[in-house]
Amino acid sequence: METLFTLADQIEARYTKAKAYVNKLTQSILAKAFRGELVPQYPNDEPASVLLEKIKTERAKNETKKKRKKK
């Protein structure tokens, strides 16, 4: 019986260690993703700030078109 408790304690310790490792790994992957380090970056790609500005401009144009159609 004592052997089973010892085994259960060992399994619990391994689980706790593995869970901590997974949590650190998840954080590392997210950090790399936000830094753009998960895939190769192409030098011809524009920065995200430029893309966001284009999206804002396009949305503004679409809003203007919708307002004109409603009138």
Backbone hydrogen bonds, N-H to C=O, Kabsch-Sander energy under -0.5 kcal/mol:
donor,donor_aa,acceptor,acceptor_aa,energy
5,F,1,M,-1.7
6,T,2,E,-2.3
7,L,3,T,-2.5
8,A,4,L,-2.6
9,D,5,F,-2.3
10,Q,6,T,-2.1
11,I,7,L,-2.5
12,E,8,A,-2.5
13,A,9,D,-2.3
14,R,10,Q,-2.4
15,Y,11,I,-2.6
16,T,12,E,-2.5
17,K,13,A,-2.2
18,A,14,R,-2.8
19,K,15,Y,-2.7
20,A,16,T,-2.0
21,Y,17,K,-2.0
22,V,18,A,-2.5
23,N,19,K,-2.3
24,K,20,A,-2.1
25,L,21,Y,-2.5
26,T,22,V,-2.7
27,Q,23,N,-2.0
28,S,24,K,-2.3
29,I,25,L,-2.6
30,L,26,T,-2.4
31,A,27,Q,-2.4
32,K,28,S,-2.5
33,A,29,I,-2.4
34,F,30,L,-2.4
35,R,31,A,-1.4
36,G,32,K,-0.6
36,G,33,A,-1.0
37,E,32,K,-3.0
45,D,42,Y,-1.6
50,V,47,P,-0.6
51,L,47,P,-1.7
52,L,48,A,-2.9
53,E,49,S,-1.8
54,K,50,V,-2.1
55,I,51,L,-2.2
56,K,52,L,-2.4
57,T,53,E,-2.3
58,E,54,K,-2.6
59,R,55,I,-2.5
60,A,56,K,-2.3
61,K,57,T,-2.2
62,N,58,E,-2.3
63,E,59,R,-2.5
64,T,60,A,-2.0
65,K,61,K,-2.2
66,K,62,N,-2.3
67,K,63,E,-2.2
68,R,64,T,-1.9
69,K,65,K,-2.0
70,K,66,K,-1.8
71,K,67,K,-1.2
